[in-house]
Amino acid sequence: MKTNTVDKNILRRFAENKFSRTEYKKVREWFAEEENVELQELLRQHWNKISFNQKLNSRLINLLDRLKEQISFSLVTKKWSVFSIYQKVAAVLFIPLLLGIAIWGVLPVQDGQMASLTIHSADGARTEFVLPDGSKGWLNSGSELSYPAQFSKTREVQLKGEAFFSVVHQNGEKFRVKTSGLTIQVLGTSFDVSAYHDDPAIRVILAKGSVQVLNTEEKPVYLMKPNERLDYDVHKKSAVVSNVDAANQILWTRGILRFRGEPLSVVTKKLGRWYNVDFEIRDKQLQEYKFKATFKDEQVEEILRMIAITTPMKYRVEKRVTDENGIYKRKKIIIEKK
């Protein structure tokens, strides 16, 4: 079986969580191959370089805790302690585990408290998840979802960023999504919530069922019906509701980007999250230019080329530079008027 050449720099950036969408796909391909001798050799070299007593960063510590919880060994016939090699195991497994359904982190808890789990979706990637009650969904690029290891009577999760939820109806028990400015409360339904910290509004889109939107004081804001979109201005504390085709609004869960008259400033913000790049628009008129298009599995340069054909803009991709640690910074794209 022919294998793809493994790029050491891409593998290093992936392990440091500083990778692009294209690089994410490449790493997935390498680990999906039945036999990739080059990859196996790189992991072997990585193993040999790791000290038994090395210090782990917080993400590896969380992974180490998960390994200790999920793996049990019989030490009766062993003359060595298996836990003495966990540091090395965690460090080596960290990269392939990033490619799974989610990156799980066990947060420290005090006696009597329920353990909290966190799912991170890296920049430039989408992450599928399944919650303890069977509810499932997708976490968008640069987002984070936290929840207890076991739900109580009230099922509650914390969201930073964007997620689509398909909630299981469970004997009248409420399901709540808490964001920085709103709480979305349901029994069983499908809906999308976008609450990125750098967006001026929190958006809720209802696909099926009903959703009760509450403010930070737990007071009702609006009871949503299917195919409605609520945009809540966090600063003004006011909401605007509009009718939409919910199916078209949540195409991102299928890897599709669709723009229907959004200004270029919004388009580039979404593209930046999707492809893990930075945009700079150097013309105020261009920022408000309306754009319509649908993309699926396109490279960011190809998308920009198509946008440039239909808009009075030109762009250039700046040469990537490294920081003081020799790590490449995010790709930056400059957009200007023709």
CORWOHU-V456627 format. One record per residue. N is the residue number from 0. RES is the residue in one small letter. PSI is psi in whole degrees, 0 to 359 (NA if undefined). NEAR is the number of other ideal C-beta (glycine too) atoms within 12 Angstrom. Layout:
BEGIN
n->(N | N)
res->(RES | RES)
psi->(PSI | PSI)
near->(NEAR | NEAR)
END
This chain:
BEGIN
n->(0 | 1 | 2 | 3 | 4 | 5 | 6 | 7 | 8 | 9 | 10 | 11 | 12 | 13 | 14 | 15 | 16 | 17 | 18 | 19 | 20 | 21 | 22 | 23 | 24 | 25 | 26 | 27 | 28 | 29 | 30 | 31 | 32 | 33 | 34 | 35 | 36 | 37 | 38 | 39 | 40 | 41 | 42 | 43 | 44 | 45 | 46 | 47 | 48 | 49 | 50 | 51 | 52 | 53 | 54 | 55 | 56 | 57 | 58 | 59 | 60 | 61 | 62 | 63 | 64 | 65 | 66 | 67 | 68 | 69 | 70 | 71 | 72 | 73 | 74 | 75 | 76 | 77 | 78 | 79 | 80 | 81 | 82 | 83 | 84 | 85 | 86 | 87 | 88 | 89 | 90 | 91 | 92 | 93 | 94 | 95 | 96 | 97 | 98 | 99 | 100 | 101 | 102 | 103 | 104 | 105 | 106 | 107 | 108 | 109 | 110 | 111 | 112 | 113 | 114 | 115 | 116 | 117 | 118 | 119 | 120 | 121 | 122 | 123 | 124 | 125 | 126 | 127 | 128 | 129 | 130 | 131 | 132 | 133 | 134 | 135 | 136 | 137 | 138 | 139 | 140 | 141 | 142 | 143 | 144 | 145 | 146 | 147 | 148 | 149 | 150 | 151 | 152 | 153 | 154 | 155 | 156 | 157 | 158 | 159 | 160 | 161 | 162 | 163 | 164 | 165 | 166 | 167 | 168 | 169 | 170 | 171 | 172 | 173 | 174 | 175 | 176 | 177 | 178 | 179 | 180 | 181 | 182 | 183 | 184 | 185 | 186 | 187 | 188 | 189 | 190 | 191 | 192 | 193 | 194 | 195 | 196 | 197 | 198 | 199 | 200 | 201 | 202 | 203 | 204 | 205 | 206 | 207 | 208 | 209 | 210 | 211 | 212 | 213 | 214 | 215 | 216 | 217 | 218 | 219 | 220 | 221 | 222 | 223 | 224 | 225 | 226 | 227 | 228 | 229 | 230 | 231 | 232 | 233 | 234 | 235 | 236 | 237 | 238 | 239 | 240 | 241 | 242 | 243 | 244 | 245 | 246 | 247 | 248 | 249 | 250 | 251 | 252 | 253 | 254 | 255 | 256 | 257 | 258 | 259 | 260 | 261 | 262 | 263 | 264 | 265 | 266 | 267 | 268 | 269 | 270 | 271 | 272 | 273 | 274 | 275 | 276 | 277 | 278 | 279 | 280 | 281 | 282 | 283 | 284 | 285 | 286 | 287 | 288 | 289 | 290 | 291 | 292 | 293 | 294 | 295 | 296 | 297 | 298 | 299 | 300 | 301 | 302 | 303 | 304 | 305 | 306 | 307 | 308 | 309 | 310 | 311 | 312 | 313 | 314 | 315 | 316 | 317 | 318 | 319 | 320 | 321 | 322 | 323 | 324 | 325 | 326 | 327 | 328 | 329 | 330 | 331 | 332 | 333 | 334 | 335 | 336 | 337)
res->(m | k | t | n | t | v | d | k | n | i | l | r | r | f | a | e | n | k | f | s | r | t | e | y | k | k | v | r | e | w | f | a | e | e | e | n | v | e | l | q | e | l | l | r | q | h | w | n | k | i | s | f | n | q | k | l | n | s | r | l | i | n | l | l | d | r | l | k | e | q | i | s | f | s | l | v | t | k | k | w | s | v | f | s | i | y | q | k | v | a | a | v | l | f | i | p | l | l | l | g | i | a | i | w | g | v | l | p | v | q | d | g | q | m | a | s | l | t | i | h | s | a | d | g | a | r | t | e | f | v | l | p | d | g | s | k | g | w | l | n | s | g | s | e | l | s | y | p | a | q | f | s | k | t | r | e | v | q | l | k | g | e | a | f | f | s | v | v | h | q | n | g | e | k | f | r | v | k | t | s | g | l | t | i | q | v | l | g | t | s | f | d | v | s | a | y | h | d | d | p | a | i | r | v | i | l | a | k | g | s | v | q | v | l | n | t | e | e | k | p | v | y | l | m | k | p | n | e | r | l | d | y | d | v | h | k | k | s | a | v | v | s | n | v | d | a | a | n | q | i | l | w | t | r | g | i | l | r | f | r | g | e | p | l | s | v | v | t | k | k | l | g | r | w | y | n | v | d | f | e | i | r | d | k | q | l | q | e | y | k | f | k | a | t | f | k | d | e | q | v | e | e | i | l | r | m | i | a | i | t | t | p | m | k | y | r | v | e | k | r | v | t | d | e | n | g | i | y | k | r | k | k | i | i | i | e | k | k)
psi->(127 | 134 | 155 | 143 | 132 | 126 | 115 | 322 | 320 | 318 | 320 | 315 | 325 | 317 | 332 | 4 | 39 | 60 | 160 | 171 | 319 | 318 | 323 | 316 | 321 | 314 | 321 | 319 | 318 | 315 | 342 | 341 | 140 | 317 | 111 | 93 | 321 | 317 | 317 | 320 | 320 | 319 | 324 | 317 | 320 | 317 | 314 | 335 | 346 | 131 | 147 | 331 | 20 | 151 | 137 | 145 | 174 | 324 | 321 | 327 | 317 | 318 | 320 | 316 | 319 | 319 | 317 | 327 | 322 | 343 | 128 | 140 | 150 | 119 | 9 | 317 | 6 | 143 | 4 | 159 | 123 | 332 | 346 | 344 | 5 | 324 | 316 | 320 | 313 | 316 | 321 | 322 | 348 | 316 | 305 | 330 | 336 | 338 | 357 | 194 | 324 | 165 | 117 | 138 | 128 | 117 | 148 | 139 | 157 | 165 | 134 | 352 | 154 | 137 | 144 | 135 | 148 | 132 | 128 | 134 | 114 | 157 | 134 | 10 | 159 | 146 | 125 | 143 | 157 | 128 | 166 | 332 | 2 | 350 | 148 | 175 | 198 | 141 | 127 | 172 | 137 | 29 | 165 | 135 | 126 | 145 | 160 | 153 | 329 | 133 | 145 | 199 | 321 | 116 | 118 | 136 | 157 | 132 | 132 | 118 | 217 | 141 | 148 | 132 | 136 | 101 | 133 | 130 | 130 | 86 | 41 | 5 | 129 | 149 | 127 | 134 | 116 | 131 | 184 | 335 | 349 | 158 | 130 | 123 | 129 | 173 | 307 | 119 | 178 | 127 | 164 | 138 | 130 | 117 | 58 | 144 | 334 | 11 | 141 | 347 | 154 | 131 | 135 | 130 | 126 | 124 | 312 | 155 | 214 | 153 | 131 | 120 | 128 | 150 | 186 | 342 | 11 | 24 | 140 | 136 | 314 | 145 | 111 | 150 | 161 | 146 | 31 | 148 | 129 | 125 | 116 | 117 | 113 | 323 | 316 | 345 | 46 | 153 | 146 | 129 | 135 | 157 | 133 | 169 | 101 | 323 | 322 | 337 | 342 | 28 | 340 | 333 | 342 | 13 | 21 | 132 | 121 | 130 | 132 | 72 | 15 | 148 | 155 | 330 | 322 | 320 | 313 | 329 | 317 | 319 | 323 | 318 | 319 | 320 | 5 | 50 | 163 | 138 | 147 | 115 | 118 | 31 | 124 | 324 | 321 | 327 | 328 | 2 | 126 | 142 | 140 | 128 | 163 | 132 | 146 | 121 | 36 | 147 | 150 | 324 | 323 | 321 | 316 | 322 | 318 | 322 | 320 | 330 | 325 | 0 | 156 | 53 | 159 | 160 | 162 | 144 | 118 | 149 | 132 | 138 | 164 | 156 | 191 | 343 | 6 | 12 | 133 | 133 | 168 | 146 | 138 | 134 | 126 | 129 | 129 | 167 | 143 | NA)
near->(9 | 11 | 18 | 22 | 17 | 28 | 20 | 19 | 22 | 28 | 34 | 23 | 34 | 38 | 32 | 24 | 29 | 28 | 35 | 35 | 35 | 27 | 36 | 32 | 24 | 27 | 37 | 24 | 21 | 31 | 28 | 18 | 20 | 12 | 15 | 24 | 18 | 20 | 31 | 20 | 17 | 29 | 28 | 15 | 16 | 25 | 23 | 14 | 14 | 24 | 14 | 20 | 11 | 20 | 14 | 23 | 18 | 20 | 28 | 31 | 23 | 28 | 34 | 32 | 25 | 29 | 29 | 20 | 16 | 16 | 18 | 10 | 18 | 8 | 12 | 7 | 8 | 12 | 8 | 11 | 11 | 20 | 20 | 16 | 25 | 29 | 27 | 27 | 29 | 32 | 31 | 29 | 30 | 36 | 34 | 27 | 29 | 33 | 27 | 24 | 21 | 32 | 35 | 33 | 29 | 27 | 25 | 14 | 14 | 9 | 7 | 6 | 13 | 19 | 24 | 26 | 31 | 31 | 39 | 32 | 40 | 35 | 33 | 33 | 39 | 35 | 35 | 24 | 35 | 24 | 32 | 23 | 29 | 18 | 32 | 24 | 39 | 32 | 40 | 40 | 36 | 33 | 41 | 35 | 41 | 31 | 38 | 26 | 22 | 15 | 26 | 18 | 15 | 21 | 31 | 30 | 39 | 26 | 40 | 30 | 38 | 40 | 48 | 41 | 43 | 28 | 39 | 24 | 21 | 21 | 13 | 12 | 21 | 28 | 40 | 32 | 44 | 29 | 36 | 26 | 36 | 37 | 33 | 45 | 36 | 38 | 25 | 25 | 33 | 35 | 43 | 43 | 52 | 42 | 37 | 31 | 20 | 15 | 28 | 21 | 28 | 41 | 41 | 49 | 40 | 38 | 33 | 26 | 27 | 26 | 41 | 29 | 39 | 29 | 26 | 17 | 11 | 14 | 14 | 17 | 29 | 27 | 21 | 39 | 25 | 22 | 26 | 30 | 33 | 39 | 30 | 34 | 19 | 23 | 12 | 13 | 16 | 18 | 27 | 19 | 23 | 20 | 16 | 26 | 18 | 30 | 21 | 21 | 36 | 36 | 26 | 35 | 33 | 19 | 22 | 21 | 39 | 26 | 32 | 18 | 14 | 23 | 22 | 37 | 27 | 28 | 37 | 36 | 29 | 33 | 40 | 33 | 36 | 39 | 38 | 32 | 37 | 24 | 36 | 24 | 30 | 20 | 21 | 14 | 19 | 29 | 25 | 17 | 28 | 20 | 34 | 19 | 28 | 19 | 29 | 16 | 17 | 22 | 22 | 34 | 20 | 18 | 33 | 33 | 20 | 24 | 34 | 25 | 16 | 19 | 32 | 18 | 30 | 21 | 34 | 18 | 22 | 18 | 12 | 19 | 13 | 15 | 13 | 7 | 11 | 13 | 19 | 24 | 20 | 31 | 34 | 23 | 32 | 23 | 36 | 22 | 19 | 15)
END
